[in-house]
Amino acid sequence: MIRFLARSVAMLCAVLAALLGCAVQVPPIEGTVWQIDNETFVPKGDWDRLGAKRLLVQWTVVDGIAFREDTGLPSGNMPDWKRIAAEPWAREVILGLAGRFDEKSARAEIAQLAELSARLAKLPTPLNVVGYYFPVEIDPTWTEAPQLTALLNRLPRPLWISVYDSANVGPQELADGLTKWLPPDVGVFFQDGVGVHAREAWVARHYVTVLERTLGKGRVRVIAEAFRPKEGGGFRPATIGELRPQLATYAGLPIYLFEGPRYVPSSLVDELVKAGAGQPR
């Protein structure tokens, strides 16, 4: 009971500090996300200094281009998977399967992507794979999402998907919608929406709390968007002043940074470490 109360007080303090703009200690980070393409195929960083030991690879085939060997598909710029497997921030890997850059196209082709994903999961890899990720993102506007049930049941476990709330239906409606069709052994990464200014971090935390209560605590992770809109279009890395209170609000949650190679350089890692990231609780 004492441990539970201490953890609850710590989380409440983190939320209040973030709302008030106070200095707060950044909690440990569980993992980082890597979105492979032909420009970002050599991930380098020191995210392990933040506590990260798990890497979520968004996909290994995208738009029919393969970023791993022996798929029978056209190859992109091939990552050095053996080197990545030896990195301290990739001691455990959740391996993304087949996806599309365009969300509408991915949703239209989910059956084909699921079939290809099932084949990809059987290929050998030097990575320490602790789970799989099916990269077709879910939100409440996708009314055909329930057809995913049968497709997800064909994929290996442990299995993860990601969800977001573009329609702002609210956390309980989002969670209730998922319980109607999501297999009970599939986990969820919740995209916080802070990087695109869809919501504040304390609201995103409430979403995670409701998802945990509805789906089960072990089935939910939070993706912290470590970027912000850039003047003139596109995105830039979040500053320490922007990212620090965001992460502090998620104290006690399993946090994954999106996206490590693009938006969390060593200079930002240095600042986060100074703010307490990577320190045990």
N, C-alpha and C positions, 0 to 999 in steps of 0.2 A: 504493500500500500504506500509506504513512504517513497519507494522508488517511482511508483506511478505518479504520485503527487509532485515529486521533484521534476519529473519529465514534463508534466502538464504545465507547471509554473514556468519552466524554461521555454516551452513553446509559446506560452502567452507573452512572456517578456520579449521574445523575438518578434512576435507580431506587433506588439505595441511599439517597440523600438523602431521597426521598419516604418510604421505609420507616422511616428514622430520625427523620423529622420535622424535618430540618434546613432551613435557608433555602436555597433553590435559585432559579436564574434561570429565569423562565418563557420557553419557546421561542416563536418567532413562530407566529401562528395563520393558517392558510390561508383559512378561511372561516367563515361563520356560517350557521345554519339559521333559516328563518322559516316558522312554521306559521300560515297565514292563517285567520282566521275573522272574524265580523262585529264582534268587539271589538278584534281586533288586525290592522287593515288599513292602519295608517299607521306603518310601521316607521321609527323614528328612533334613531340611535345614532352612535357614533364608533368602531366596531370596526376601522376602518382603522388606528387608532393601534396596534392589536395586530398589524398586518401583514395583516389580512384584506382581500382584494380580490375574493373570490368569494362569491356568495350562493347557497345551496341553498334554493329555494322548494319547500316540501314538496308542495304541490298548487296548482292553479289552479281546479279544480272539486272540490268535496267535498259528498257527500250530495246531488248534483244541483243545487247552488248554484254559480254561476259567479262568479269573481273576475277575469274578463277579458271584453273586449267580443266581440260577434258570435259567441257560441256557440249561440244559439238556446235557451238554458236560462234559468231564473230567475236574476236577479243578486243578489248580496249587496252589502255596502258595498264600492264599487269602489276599489281602491288607485290612487294616482297613479303609474302605471307610468313615465311620462316622467320624473318627479322621481326615482324609484328608479333608473332607468337612468343618471342623472347622479351618483349617490352613489359616492364613492370605494370603499366597501365592496361595491359591486355592479358593479364594472367587468366582471366575468364572472359569468354566471348559469347555474346548472344548474336548468332549469325543470321543476318538478313538474307532473304531468299530472292524471289523474282518480283520486280515492280516496274512501274513506269514513272517518268518524271511528271507527266500530266495526270492529275488526279481523276479527271473525267474519263480519260482513256483507261486508267487502271481499273476503275470501277466497271467499265464496259467489258473488260477482258478478265474479270476475276477468275473465271473457270480455267482459262488457259494459263494464267499466272499461277494458280494453285497447282495445276498439273505439273508445270515446269518446276515449281518450288519443291514438290515432292521428290522429283528426280535430283535436284540440286542437293537436297539434304542427305542423299545417299553417297555423295562423292567424298573421297578422303580429303583431309585437310590437316596441316600441322597445328592448327589452332586448338586450344582447349575449349571446345564448344560445350557450354552449359545450358544452352537453350537456342531456340530459333525464333525469328521475327518475320511475320508475313506483312510486307510493306504496302498494304492497302489501308489508308487511314479512314477512320470512321467518324462521322458526325451525325447529328440528329436529322439533317436534311436528306440523308441518303435513305430513302424509303425501301430500297431493295436490299439493304444490309442483311436482313434475316436469311437471305439465300446463302450467306456465308457459312451458316451452321454446318451444312454437309461438307463443304469444301475444307473448312478448318479441321473437321474430324478426320480428314485424310492426311493431315500433316503431322510430323513428329512432335513429341513433347520432350521437355517443356516448351510451350509455344506462347508467343506474345503478339499483341497487336497494339496500335496506338489510336487514341481517340482525342477529339477536341470538340468544343462547343461553339461553332461559328454562329449559330442561331440564338445563342444565349437563352436556351430553354430553362437553364438552371440545373444545379447538380443532381437533385433527386430525380427529375424527369430523365436526365441523361443516364443515370444509374439504372432506373427502372426499365428504360428502353433496352439497355444491354442485357439485363437479366432475362428478357423474353426470348433471346436467341443465342447469346454467347455461350458456348460450351463452358461448363463450370470449372474446367481445368485449364482454361486459357487466361493468361494474365494481360493486364492493361497498362500501357504507358500513357499518362495523361499529359498532353501538351498544355503548358500553363497559359500561353497566349500573352504573356507579359512583353515579350520582345516586339510583337506587332501592335502593342497597346490595345489588345482586346479586353484586358482586365488587369486589375491590380493583383499583386502577389498574395495578399491576404484573402482575396476572393478565390484565387486558384487553390490556396490551401484548403478552403472550405469544400471545394469540389473534391479534392483528394480525400478529405475526411469522410464525406458522404459515400464516395466510391468504395472506400475501405469498409465502411459499415455495411454497405449493401452487398458487395462482392466478396469481401474477406480481405483482411489486412495484407496477407502474403501475395495477393494478386495485383497489387497496385504500386506503380512507381510514378514519379513526377519528372517530366522533362522540363528543365529550366532553360528558357530561351536566352542564350548569352549574346544576343545581338539586339540592335535597335535600327529603326529606319534611318537611312542616310539621306541627307539633303541632295536632291536631284535624282533620287531613285536608288533602289537596292538597299543593302544593309551593311552595317559596320559592327565591329565588336562593341559590346557594352563597356562603359567605363566602370572603374571600381566603385564610383559613387552610385551608379545605377545597379550594378550587379550585387553589391554587398548586401543591401537591405532585402533584395529579392531572395537571395539564398538564405539569409538569416531567418526569414519568415518560414522557411521549410525545415527548420531545425527538427531533427528526429525522424524525418522522412528519407526514403531512399532517393537521392537526387542524381539525375543524369544531365550533364551539360550538353546543350545543342548550340553550336556544334564545335567539337574540340579543335580540329585542324584549322578551321576557318576563323573562329571567333575567340579562341582562348589561347593566345600566344604566351610565351614564357614571361613576358613583362607583366601581363595580367595575373599569371600564376603567382609571381613574386608578390604582387600587391595583395592577393587573396591569402597567401600564406601569412603575411604580416597581419592580416585581419583575423587570423586564427584558423583558417582552413587547414585540414589535415591533422589537426590535433585531436586526440581521443577524448571522448566524453565519458 
